Amino acid sequence: AARRFRRRLPGGARPGFLLGDGTGCGKGRCIAALILDQWNRGARRHVWISATADLYSDAIRDLQDLGASIPCASLSRVRAYGALDTMHNNPEVKKLGKNCEGVLFLTYAMLVSARSKSIEAQSDPNFSRFGQVQTWLMQTGEEESGLICFDEAHKAKNLDQNTKGARLVDELQRGCPNYAVLYASATGATEVGHMQYMSRLGLWCDNYHAFAANESEGDASGAAADAERPPFEDFDRFRSLVSRGGMPAMELVAMQLKSMGALSCRSLAFTGTSFELATVRLDTTARAQYDASCELWRDIRRMLDLAINQGIARKHARGEFWAAQQRFYKG
């Protein structure tokens, strides 16, 4: 990944890397190592986007375990809107030092947060978190541009449905071409349609890949452009061909990415491991408590269905119900 980040895509943007290691392989430690590598090369601003805010402490731990003394700040603790470089008195921004350099951590929910719904205000740091992040990243020179990491990158898989989160992930990549991009997810490419946001892998042309300009400069430059040209003109053609090929085609895509040095897909081995089944019998009190909780959630669902049928509650409240029930039993 570090070697790939030193290259450029034909259109001038820095390439991306898909870290598809399985659970338990230490993707967080790999992210921290790549940030440290970029930091040692002079890149001073990095963004780490993950699923939940409580992973911020894990990110700091991974950096500290590598002996990296890189400043870190969480955007969720920066209560105010506005350009981060001007918030000299903000306690959280102060963690980045007088030059406001280091790692900015945020969640996908924070990325889409804004106090104005207008499209014009989307890139304005005074009105949107996305604007804050993009403006902060763009205040550096080409050599100081570091890494944009999309941890749990599958959160952006619905770009085809134009969800706001996926759209902003795509726009952040387009707006910051000098930043390398890391996609970290154990389930990032389970379906070909979910790969649309991975535009920096170099599998298909994108609108910032100016091939036409390269080819018009002459035969020699045109040949060089053809040599580096991605195998597909756009994502739709890529999806159409791979979808027809099914699982074998997806395996060929993985092989192509590995040959390009754009993919790592490791998993933990089960060599030397053992397991046994343990049956835990509930006593009378625990069984009664579980039965009572089931009756409670059944009653809640019955009342929710009644409220939806009468137009009192919104239909997507069912999704919130099942999410709340899952959190209840997991807790």
Beta strands, then each sheet from edge to edge (+ up, - down):
strand 1: 16-19
strand 2: 45-50
strand 3: 72-74
strand 4: 102-107
strand 5: 145-151
strand 6: 180-184
strand 7: 263-264
sheet 1: 3+ 4+ 2+ 5+ 6+ 1+ 7+
end
